[in-house]
Amino acid sequence: MRSFDFFYFDLGNVLYFFDHAVGMRKASELIGAPADQIYAALFLTGLEELYETGIVSGRRVVAECQRRLSKNFDGDEFLNAISTIFTFN
């Protein structure tokens, strides 16, 4: 039997559908800010890509969003909300 050192597959829109709007709505409900403002703070600034690629930490994402949105909220709950974007295909 052949063994593999590395196995790569793509989850997004293959095994699971993903929709960032779902995460923005969950975060909106959690922190009481409009979903479009949360989206702007994360995506239009490039912060989400920096986070997704590991360049900035979750703590940095939370701090930047708190600053940009003028809100104080639980960081772990916020990161969980914005990451809840997948549904099974």
N, C-alpha and C positions, 0 to 999 in steps of 0.2 A: 504494500500500500504506500502510495506517495504521500509525503508530509509537506506541509507548507510552512514557511517562516512568516509569511505575511499574506493576508487575505484582504482585498479591498473591494468594497461595494458601496453603491450610492443609495442612501435611504430616501432622499428627497424626491418626491413625486414618482417613486418606484414602489418601494414597500410602504411608504407613508406619504401622504399629502402634507404639505406645510403651507401655513398662511400666517404671515407676521401680523396681520390685522387682528387675529385672534389674541395674540399676546399683548397687543396694544390695548385691546378692550379689557383684558384681564387686569393689566397694570392700571388702566384708567379707573376701574372699579376699586382697586386697592388703594390708590393714592389720591383719588379725587381730582385728577387733572385730565383735560381732554385728550383723547387718544391721538389726535393729530399733532398735538404739542409734544407728546411723548415720542411719537414717530420722528418728528423733526429733531428732537434732542438726541436721538439715537442714530438715525439713518442719514439725515441731511448734513450732519456734522462729521460723518465718517466714524463716529465712536463705535457703532455696532460692528463694523468691519475690523476695527482695531481690537475689539474684544474677542470676536469670533476667531481671529487669527492668532490670539495669544499675546498681542503686543501690549495691551493694557489689561489690568486685573479687573475682576468684578467689583472690587472695592472702589476702583477709579471710576468705573461706569456709574456706580451708585452716586458717588460724590459729584460727578459732573452733571448727572441728571437732577440731583437735588438742587444744585446751583442754578442750572438752566431753567428749571421749573419752579424755583422758589418754594420748594416743598421739603419737608423732613419726613422720611418714611423708613420702614424696616428694609434694609438692603437685601437680605436673603429672600424675603417674600417678593420683592420687586424683581430680582433676578430670576426667580422661579416663574413669575408671571410672564415676563417677556420671553422666556424660553419655552413656554407651553404653546407650541405652534404646530405640533404634529398630530395627525389623525390617521388611523390605519386605512390603507388602500384596500 
